[in-house]
Amino acid sequence: MTVKDAMEVLGARVLVGEEHLDREVRSACGSDMMSDVLAFSKDHSILLTGLCNPQVIRTAEMLDIVCIIFVRGKKPDETILEMAKERDLVVLETGHRMFSSCGLLYQAGLDGGAF
């Protein structure tokens, strides 16, 4: 699956990184707790979160996450978007709740990765 595929599944809107929509993603992780993301996320993944602070970008950078999707209609501020641009991350936003977003992506063939 590509970031563009995930975007279409969720009816998401691109906030940053439109030039990277062709990147491949292998799994997804949904959490508002970055400690859980650090423990359970895999590389080349999507991070789904409603947490709008710079720690999300720092966590994504450490784990080689290629796309952050803000759920529940959350809108990150310009500082967060600028940090994402500097790190070549794709940032999307969707009105779906986290549970629904994860379910739709799983149904479309994206999994959470094996433990």
RAMOJO-V386436 format. One line per field, one symbol per residue. ss: DSSP state (A for helix, B for strand, O for the rest). psi: psi as a letter, one per 40 degrees, with the letter a starting at -180 (. if undefined). burial: # if it has 9 or more other ideal C-beta (glycine too) atoms within 8 Angstrom, else .. A space follows every 50 residues. Layout:
ss->???
psi->???
burial->???
//
This chain:
ss->OBAAAAAAAAOOBBBBOAAAOOOBOOBBBBOOOAAAAAAAOOOOBBBBBO OOOAAAAAAAAAAOOOBBBBOOOOOOOAAAAAAAAAOOOBBBBOOOOAAA AAAAAAAOOOBOOOO
psi->iidddddddefihhdifdeeeeiiidiihhiehddddddeiiifihhhie hgidddddddddefhehhhhifeihiidddddddddefihhiiieiiddd dddddddeehieii.
burial->###.###.##.#.####..##.#.#.#####..#.###.###.####### ##...##.###.#.########.#.#...##.###.#.######.#.#.. ##.###.#.#..#..
//
